[in-house]
Amino acid sequence: MLLSLICWIGGLIFFAFVVTRTAFSVLPTTHLAGNIVGSTLSKLHWIGIVSGIIFLASSMFYSRLTAGTAHVFEARHVLLCLMLALTLISQFGIIPRMDTLRASLGEVRAAPIDNPERVQFDALHVWSTRVEGAVLLLGLVVVYFTAQQLAVR
C-alpha cells in the first residue's frame, strides 16, 4: 500500500525537481527538452494510474481486514480518486492537445507570442503544471492520512 503511494509521489517530486530542470538546462533546444519532458510525464502518469489503483485496492482491503469494512468514502480514498481523476485528465486531455500543438508549432518559443496556437499551448502548459502540483499536494495529504491510520493500529 505505502510502496505504491510513495512510488507515485516520489516520481512526481523527481519529475518536478530533476527531470524538467535537467532537460531544459542540458539539452540544446527547448523543443528537445519539451519532447523529453512530455514523454517522461506520460510514463509518470501511467505509474500514477497503476500505483493509484494498487493503493486503493490494498488500502480498502487493509481497512476491511482491520475494521471490518472497506471505508470506501474515507478521506484518503476520496483524495486518491481525485488524484487519479486529475492524472487521467492530464494524460488523456491536456497532454495530447499539447503534443498536437507542439507538433504543429515546431519550436514553441520560436512562434510569436500572439500566435493563437502558442497562446493555447502556453495556457495548456499552465493547466498541466497546476494539475501536477495539485496531484502532488493531494498525494502528500494522502501520505499523511495513511501514516495516521497506520500509526493508530
Beta strands, then each sheet from edge to edge (+ up, - down):
end
